[in-house]
Amino acid sequence: MRILVVEDNNACMIFLHETLTNMGGINSVVVDCASTGEDGLQMYKTAESSDDPYKLIFMDIMLPGIDGLQALEEIRAHESNLQLTESQKVKVIMTTALDDSTKASRAFFQGGAISYMTKPTTSEKILEEMKKFGFM
């Protein structure tokens, strides 16, 4: 399974990468990382056109350049252009250090995010989210 982490805070990026790479219960996990919304969007599009697209994205809301919500909306527009079914669309968990209900609502209702996690988080919470959505 391929997972993309889009996070501009290096410590958070490393934590997510290590947690996801070392979790049990999933065979062959590949975790790629991007530090900007633009890079994450490009990596998503490249993977989507391959035989091994991302199944899950952890996307920070506050990113340099285009933010995580804008990147998510562009991902959904790209999927719409490709006429992907709901099961073919990438699942996205938004992450942020801010507890902002307006941005959470936008992520869910406009972007179709499956979950929203506030930072700091723990490996246990990440694994709980993975189980909740059937990735483990």
N, C-alpha and C positions, 0 to 999 in steps of 0.2 A: 504494500500500500504506500502511495506517495502522499506526503503531507508537506504543505508550504507554510512557513512561519514568516509573517511580515511584521517586523518589530524594529524600531529605531534605537531602542535602548539595548546596548550590547549585552549587559548582564541578564536582562530578561530574555533576549534571544538565545543566549547560551543555555539558560535554565530550561526553556521550552524545548530546545533542540535535544539536550541531554535526557530530559524526562521522556520525551516521545521516542527517542532512539532506543532507550533502555527499558521500555515497558514490555512486560511479558504479555502473552495472549494474542499477539499478532505476528504472523510470519512476514519476514522481509519488509521491514519498515524503512523507507527512505525519506529523510527529512531535509528539505532545502530551505534556505533562509534568504530573505531580502530585507534591506533596511529602509526602503522607500516605497511609497505606494506605486510609483511608476515602475520600479524594478519588479515588484510583486506582480503587477498587472502583466508585464511582459513575460515573466516566467510562467504565469498561469496560461497565457495565450500560446506560448511555445509548447507547453506540456499538453494543452488541450488538443493541439493539432498532431500530437504523437500517439503512439499506441499505449502510452502509460500516463494518462492524465492524473492530476491531483484529485484525491477523494475528499480531502479535508484541508481547510486553510484556517490558521489562527491569525487574525488580522487585528493589529493595534488600530485604534481609532485615530489617535493623534500621531500623524506622520509628517515628515517634511515633504514639501511639494503637494501632490494630491493626497488628501487624508484617506484613512481607511474606509470611510463611508462612501467617498467618491469612487475609490477603487472598487468597492463592492458593487456599486451601481453600474460601473463600466463592465465588470465581470458579468452581471446579470444581462446587460444589453448585448454583450458578445454571445452569451448562451442563447438569448432570444433570436439573434440573427442566425445562429446555427440550428435553430429549431430543436434544441435539446429537450428531452422529456424531463420531468421532475427528478426521476431516478438517475438521470445522466448528469444533472447539475451538481457542481461541487458544493459540499456542505461547508459553511463558514461559521466559525465561532469568533465573535468580536471580543477583543480584550482592551481594557483601558484602566488607567490609574484614577480616572474621574468617575464618580457615580452620578451620571447625568441621564435622567430618565428621558429627556427629549432625544438625545442621540441614540439611546437604547431603542426607543420606539421607532426611530427612523431606520435603524439597522434591521429591525424585525419586519416592519411593514413595507418599507420601500426596497430594502435590500434582500429580504428573505434569509437573514441570518438564523441559524438554528439555536444559538445560545449567545450569552453575553457574560463575560467574566471580568470582575474587577481585580486589579493588581494591587498589592502583591497577592499571588496565589500560591498554592502548594501542589506538589506532585499528586497528592491524593485527590485534590479537586479536579485536576486535569484528567486523571484516570477515571474519576467518577463521570465526568462529561463524556469521555470516550465510551464508557459502558452504556450510559444513558441513551446514546444515539446509535448503538449497535456496532461500534468499531472494534469492540473486544468481545 
